[in-house]
């Protein structure tokens, strides 16, 4: 039976990927950010998952306003990095796991979650930056990846509670898979930031850290927070944090905090990183 090892929550700031790609991780601005990632890298190197389910959002790369699935699951054998306007990131091709991907799709749909099944898709920084955060710059990614793309861009977005319950369904799907594999799940995006408009550059460190406290201790209550509060307190892009709730829903009610890191600023974003294990 497949085993869920734990969960990772991380922001997917595109400039973090650029710092990795251009060898700037030890420059004074970026060094504190990348130093704060080291304990998470150590954890995943020791855990050695066979597959990572990476929950992320597309930034009008593969999906745009002409096709906006609420939840899209990648079941292909590989996923190319998307050209986001300055060429694809110089990172390895993301290798999928079609057998496990189709199992997840079947289990989730029969569990009454309407998942869009995608065989051919590109992945942008929303997915590749978290891989760089956890694995650095390998010649190939050390695990297979199941992309789970969530719409947090186009209204109406799914509720935090819907995301939390999807995580629970993913846990059931993992534990019903009869192959002996180790799985980790990533929730990505956020934390507080806004990229446009009068509030561009907003960062709410107090709210972010209170949200992280509740994310660990009382996730079911946290999942009931509405979009209006998130937009008001964390900015228009801060709503990405609902994707972390998919990761949290897949874990036990009570979890062990392996690593927690928060840093401001990373570009114009509040960077958060959390590694959790079931107790």
Number of C-alpha atoms within 10 A of each C-alpha: 12 17 18 21 18 26 29 26 27 29 28 29 22 17 16 23 24 16 15 19 16 9 9 15 19 14 11 9 13 18 12 15 22 16 12 17 20 13 16 22 17 12 14 17 13 9 14 15 20 16 21 25 22 28 28 31 29 21 16 15 16 16 18 13 9 7 9 19 19 18 22 22 24 28 26 21 17 20 22 17 21 18 15 15 7 7 9 14 19 13 20 15 17 23 19 22 20 18 13 22 24 17 18 25 23 16 19 19 15 10 14 11 16 14 17 17 19 15 15 13 20 19 26 24 27 22 26 22 25 28 24 20 21 19 18 16 15 10 9 12 17 17 20 20 30 27 27 26 23 23 21 26 19 12 8 10 17 16 19 25 21 17 22 25 20 23 24 20 22 24 22 16 20 23 14 15 17 12 13 10 15 19 22 24 28 27 31 30 27 28 33 30 27 22 14 12 8 8 13 13 18 21 22 18 19 9 15 22 15 10 17 19 13 15 17 18 14 14 21 19 11 20 22 13 14 14 18 12 11 19 17 12 20 25 25 24 21 26 28 30 25 31 30 29 31 33 29 31 24 25 23 15 14 14 17 13 14 15 17 18 17 20 14 16 16 18 15 17 26 24 25 26 24 22 22 23 18 15 11
